[in-house]
């Protein structure tokens, strides 16, 4: 009985050991693992200061008429064909900062981005509503 108790106690520590890097080596090629980070307004704003980013608004035309986060491009998640075509045009080596109205669609969009080879994705928790409620800057989208 005691030796089984010890085994059960020790097993979780050994099961989690191993390589914790986000890269997998395949032959001579290194493939980076896709990561989706759900961030609050401050984390999203901090990520916006990085180089090589795309700020992606996945809301509808009616929603973006209220305003967007500065520098955002819109690709409407609700228009399946437009969304897939728009995502296919984005550079996969850029960091994608994605948001919607409150966070539901952006989570789905982030998952789609991850499945399609984008490696660094930030999803704004609470979406545009959280951003504007925090008094962060917005602008009108020029289409």
Backbone bond lengths (Angstrom), bond angles and torsions (degrees), N, CA, C in turn:
res aa  C-N    CA-C-N  psi(-1)  N-CA   C-N-CA  omega(-1)  CA-C   N-CA-C  phi
1 X - - - 1.440 - - 1.523 110.79 -
2 X 1.343 117.35 -46.55 1.460 120.93 -177.03 1.521 112.31 -66.42
3 X 1.323 117.13 -37.64 1.462 118.11 -179.48 1.532 111.09 -67.94
4 X 1.326 118.79 -31.23 1.460 121.18 176.32 1.518 111.46 -71.68
5 X 1.310 116.53 -36.75 1.467 121.20 176.91 1.525 109.61 -61.56
6 X 1.352 116.64 -45.03 1.455 121.39 178.65 1.527 110.62 -61.61
7 X 1.320 117.25 -41.91 1.451 122.43 179.60 1.526 110.69 -62.34
8 X 1.313 117.20 -44.86 1.463 121.06 178.19 1.526 111.76 -64.76
9 X 1.314 116.19 -34.36 1.455 120.91 179.55 1.524 110.96 -72.39
10 X 1.315 117.54 -37.39 1.452 123.15 -175.29 1.538 112.60 -82.49
11 X 1.319 118.65 -30.91 1.457 124.01 -174.02 1.525 114.21 -54.86
12 X 1.330 121.35 -46.13 1.459 119.53 -179.10 1.522 113.99 -58.99
13 X 1.322 118.06 -29.75 1.457 120.77 -179.43 1.520 111.92 -73.54
14 X 1.299 117.33 -31.31 1.458 120.05 -179.87 1.520 111.62 -85.79
15 X 1.313 117.89 -27.52 1.458 121.13 -176.87 1.521 112.47 -69.76
16 X 1.314 118.15 -25.84 1.453 121.58 -176.28 1.511 113.38 -96.45
17 X 1.317 117.93 -1.44 1.455 119.22 -179.00 1.514 109.59 -78.23
18 X 1.311 115.18 159.25 1.460 119.79 177.90 1.507 111.25 134.77
19 X 1.309 116.53 -167.42 1.452 123.15 -177.11 1.523 110.27 -71.02
20 X 1.320 116.76 123.74 1.464 120.46 -179.43 1.516 111.86 -109.42
21 X 1.335 118.49 8.13 1.457 120.55 178.84 1.525 110.02 -71.57
22 X 1.339 115.53 158.56 1.447 121.04 -179.52 1.526 112.04 -93.81
23 X 1.310 117.60 18.04 1.456 120.50 178.83 1.515 109.16 -123.57
24 X 1.312 114.53 144.94 1.455 120.79 176.26 1.520 106.62 -119.90
25 X 1.304 116.91 132.35 1.451 120.31 178.26 1.514 109.14 -90.05
26 X 1.323 114.70 126.32 1.451 121.33 177.46 1.520 105.62 -121.26
27 X 1.325 116.51 101.01 1.461 119.93 -174.18 1.515 108.70 61.46
28 X 1.329 116.42 -123.64 1.450 120.61 178.76 1.528 111.56 -96.99
29 X 1.312 117.59 -0.33 1.457 121.86 -177.11 1.523 109.97 -99.71
30 X 1.315 116.37 138.99 1.459 121.23 177.05 1.525 108.04 -106.27
31 X 1.320 116.62 125.07 1.458 121.68 -179.69 1.520 107.88 -111.52
32 X 1.352 116.20 121.49 1.456 119.19 -179.43 1.522 109.81 -81.62
33 X 1.316 115.65 138.10 1.456 122.12 179.23 1.528 109.78 -75.06
34 X 1.317 117.25 141.62 1.457 121.84 177.23 1.519 110.07 -72.38
35 X 1.324 114.83 138.02 1.460 120.67 -179.72 1.521 108.83 -130.63
36 X 1.333 117.01 129.28 1.463 122.30 172.22 1.521 106.76 -109.88
37 X 1.321 115.49 121.70 1.455 121.00 177.21 1.524 108.90 -110.20
38 X 1.314 117.21 121.17 1.466 121.32 174.71 1.521 105.53 -87.61
39 X 1.336 115.87 120.14 1.459 120.67 -175.03 1.524 110.46 -124.42
40 X 1.334 115.53 153.46 1.455 120.72 175.39 1.527 109.14 -80.20
41 X 1.316 116.50 -177.58 1.467 121.26 -176.78 1.528 111.22 -56.70
42 X 1.324 117.06 -44.97 1.467 120.45 -178.49 1.529 111.41 -64.45
43 X 1.325 116.64 -41.43 1.458 120.41 178.15 1.515 112.23 -65.30
44 X 1.330 116.39 -37.72 1.464 121.40 178.41 1.529 109.68 -66.38
45 X 1.330 115.90 -44.76 1.466 120.93 179.60 1.532 110.52 -62.51
46 X 1.316 116.73 -39.84 1.463 121.28 177.43 1.531 110.19 -63.11
47 X 1.320 117.07 -43.65 1.469 120.99 179.37 1.527 111.28 -64.26
48 X 1.333 116.99 -28.93 1.464 120.63 178.94 1.529 111.80 -65.91
49 X 1.324 117.96 -20.34 1.461 121.80 179.98 1.519 112.90 -82.71
50 X 1.317 117.14 -5.21 1.460 120.96 179.54 1.528 110.01 -76.14
51 X 1.312 114.37 162.93 1.468 121.68 173.32 1.531 108.68 -84.06
52 X 1.319 115.81 159.57 1.459 120.87 170.55 1.531 113.42 61.75
53 X 1.349 116.62 48.97 1.467 121.55 -179.22 1.524 111.26 -119.52
54 X 1.318 114.47 160.63 1.461 123.03 169.36 1.516 106.52 -129.96
55 X 1.342 116.74 125.11 1.460 121.40 174.21 1.521 106.04 -94.46
56 X 1.325 116.18 119.33 1.459 122.44 -171.99 1.521 111.32 -116.60
57 X 1.329 116.12 117.94 1.465 123.82 176.46 1.525 106.94 -98.71
58 X 1.332 117.48 120.16 1.461 120.74 -177.01 1.533 112.18 -104.27
59 X 1.348 116.73 18.30 1.464 120.66 179.58 1.527 111.17 -80.91
60 X 1.324 115.57 170.31 1.462 122.63 179.21 1.524 110.59 -76.96
61 X 1.331 116.32 167.18 1.465 121.58 177.75 1.523 111.61 -56.65
62 X 1.319 117.02 -42.61 1.461 120.90 179.59 1.514 112.51 -62.11
63 X 1.322 116.38 -37.53 1.466 120.43 179.40 1.525 111.71 -71.90
64 X 1.327 117.16 -41.45 1.468 118.97 -178.25 1.522 111.94 -72.04
65 X 1.314 117.66 -16.21 1.464 120.48 176.26 1.529 110.81 -61.96
66 X 1.339 117.22 -25.05 1.470 122.04 177.24 1.524 111.25 -70.98
67 X 1.306 117.24 -26.02 1.455 122.92 -177.80 1.515 110.38 138.50
68 X 1.329 114.50 165.34 1.457 121.54 179.83 1.521 109.30 -135.60
69 X 1.304 115.88 166.10 1.457 121.18 171.75 1.532 106.37 -71.49
70 X 1.338 118.34 134.79 1.467 120.51 -176.73 1.524 113.93 -50.40
71 X 1.325 114.24 133.75 1.458 121.56 178.10 1.512 115.34 85.08
72 X 1.334 117.24 -0.50 1.465 120.48 -176.49 1.523 112.27 -73.21
73 X 1.324 114.30 148.81 1.457 121.19 167.14 1.527 106.49 -109.30
74 X 1.310 116.36 150.40 1.457 119.66 -179.58 1.519 110.70 -107.46
75 X 1.323 115.02 132.17 1.461 122.51 167.90 1.524 104.71 -135.70
76 X 1.313 116.65 109.74 1.466 123.75 -173.16 1.533 111.23 -67.76
77 X 1.322 116.12 113.81 1.465 121.30 179.44 1.527 111.37 -64.09
78 X 1.327 116.93 -32.08 1.469 121.05 -176.57 1.528 112.46 -71.05
79 X 1.315 118.20 -20.47 1.462 122.74 175.50 1.527 107.00 -96.49
80 X 1.320 115.94 91.38 1.456 122.60 -171.54 1.530 112.95 -51.82
81 X 1.328 117.38 -46.61 1.459 120.61 -178.35 1.530 110.89 -66.48
82 X 1.332 116.99 -46.77 1.469 120.79 178.52 1.522 110.49 -60.32
83 X 1.320 116.10 -41.48 1.459 120.24 -178.32 1.525 110.90 -62.24
84 X 1.321 117.00 -51.51 1.465 120.37 -178.27 1.523 111.77 -62.55
85 X 1.330 117.04 -41.21 1.466 120.59 178.70 1.526 110.92 -66.30
86 X 1.328 116.69 -41.98 1.460 120.67 179.81 1.516 112.56 -65.11
87 X 1.311 117.07 -43.29 1.462 121.35 179.57 1.528 110.25 -63.61
88 X 1.324 116.89 -37.29 1.465 121.05 179.97 1.533 111.70 -63.00
89 X 1.334 117.71 -22.40 1.464 121.64 -179.76 1.532 113.33 -85.33
90 X 1.332 117.62 -12.76 1.461 121.03 -176.90 1.524 111.62 -79.89
91 X 1.323 115.40 150.26 1.459 121.23 178.33 1.523 109.76 -80.43
92 X 1.312 115.90 122.97 1.464 121.12 -175.75 1.519 113.45 -71.51
93 X 1.334 117.73 -16.69 1.458 119.98 -179.53 1.534 112.28 -84.78
94 X 1.322 117.81 -3.65 1.465 121.16 178.55 1.521 110.37 -91.04
95 X 1.333 115.42 154.94 1.453 120.43 174.32 1.519 107.58 -81.05
96 X 1.327 116.74 131.65 1.456 122.06 -177.79 1.525 109.10 -104.76
97 X 1.334 116.17 124.72 1.458 122.85 176.08 1.518 106.13 -109.01
98 X 1.312 118.14 108.15 1.457 122.34 -170.96 1.532 110.88 -113.17
99 X 1.344 114.93 142.89 1.465 120.23 175.93 1.521 110.44 -150.85
100 X 1.340 115.16 160.79 1.455 122.83 173.89 1.528 106.92 -133.64
101 X 1.308 118.13 -149.41 1.467 120.27 -179.37 1.527 111.98 -73.95
102 X 1.344 117.23 -52.28 1.466 120.17 -178.13 1.533 114.29 -130.22
103 X 1.308 119.59 -6.82 1.458 121.11 174.48 1.511 117.72 125.27
104 X 1.321 119.10 -14.94 1.466 120.94 -178.45 1.507 113.92 -69.88
105 X 1.322 116.46 -52.82 1.474 120.09 -178.99 1.514 111.79 -68.07
106 X 1.334 116.94 -35.71 1.468 118.49 -179.47 1.525 110.65 -66.32
107 X 1.326 117.86 -33.24 1.476 120.52 176.58 1.526 109.69 -64.00
108 X 1.324 116.66 -42.27 1.471 120.47 178.26 1.531 110.23 -67.64
109 X 1.332 116.25 -40.77 1.467 120.52 178.39 1.529 110.04 -63.50
110 X 1.335 117.03 -42.39 1.467 121.08 178.78 1.525 110.73 -61.05
111 X 1.309 116.81 -40.55 1.454 121.35 177.88 1.533 110.12 -63.18
112 X 1.323 116.83 -42.30 1.467 121.29 177.66 1.530 110.23 -62.78
113 X 1.324 116.85 -43.83 1.460 120.96 178.78 1.528 110.26 -59.74
114 X 1.312 116.44 -44.77 1.463 121.79 179.38 1.525 110.70 -60.42
115 X 1.338 116.14 -45.71 1.467 120.87 -179.82 1.523 112.30 -64.38
116 X 1.339 116.27 -21.96 1.457 120.37 -176.62 1.524 113.40 -106.07
117 X 1.321 116.24 23.83 1.453 120.54 168.04 1.513 117.94 93.04
118 X 1.320 118.70 2.82 1.458 119.72 175.36 1.527 107.36 -76.63
119 X 1.324 116.92 136.24 1.453 119.25 -169.96 1.514 115.12 -104.34
120 X 1.333 118.25 -17.57 1.464 120.16 -178.31 1.526 108.73 -135.79
121 X 1.331 116.20 106.83 1.461 122.17 -173.00 1.522 109.16 -128.73
122 X 1.322 115.97 129.88 1.459 122.55 174.98 1.527 108.02 -113.25
123 X 1.313 117.29 128.69 1.465 123.59 -179.67 1.532 107.92 -113.00
124 X 1.330 116.64 121.57 1.466 121.81 -177.17 1.524 111.05 -76.14
125 X 1.324 116.23 111.97 1.464 122.23 177.35 1.533 108.97 -66.15
126 X 1.326 116.41 124.76 1.465 120.85 179.79 1.516 113.41 88.24
127 X 1.326 117.17 -7.94 1.448 122.81 173.64 1.527 116.27 59.42
128 X 1.322 113.54 -156.69 1.468 121.33 -178.38 1.527 111.13 -59.61
129 X 1.319 116.80 -35.89 1.464 119.83 179.49 1.525 111.03 -60.33
130 X 1.329 117.98 -43.00 1.466 121.59 178.64 1.526 110.46 -66.93
131 X 1.327 115.78 -40.60 1.468 121.42 179.50 1.531 110.39 -60.29
132 X 1.325 116.59 -51.68 1.470 119.73 -177.44 1.528 111.30 -69.93
133 X 1.340 118.49 -34.65 1.465 121.71 177.59 1.529 111.34 -64.35
134 X 1.331 116.77 -28.30 1.461 121.33 178.74 1.531 111.53 -81.76
135 X 1.334 116.32 0.45 1.464 120.38 178.60 1.514 114.49 76.40
136 X 1.323 116.35 19.80 1.466 120.64 -179.95 1.529 109.48 -76.74
137 X 1.344 116.64 156.61 1.464 119.67 -176.07 1.529 113.17 -66.48
138 X 1.314 114.67 146.15 1.467 122.37 174.58 1.529 107.40 -133.85
139 X 1.318 115.82 164.27 1.454 121.19 176.60 1.512 109.12 -148.27
140 X 1.315 116.05 167.50 1.459 121.31 175.58 1.524 107.91 -83.68
141 X 1.319 116.11 140.42 1.459 121.37 -179.49 1.517 109.52 -81.35
142 X 1.311 117.01 128.21 1.466 121.82 176.07 1.518 108.44 -93.27
143 X 1.317 116.51 111.58 1.472 120.42 -179.96 1.490 110.68 -100.88
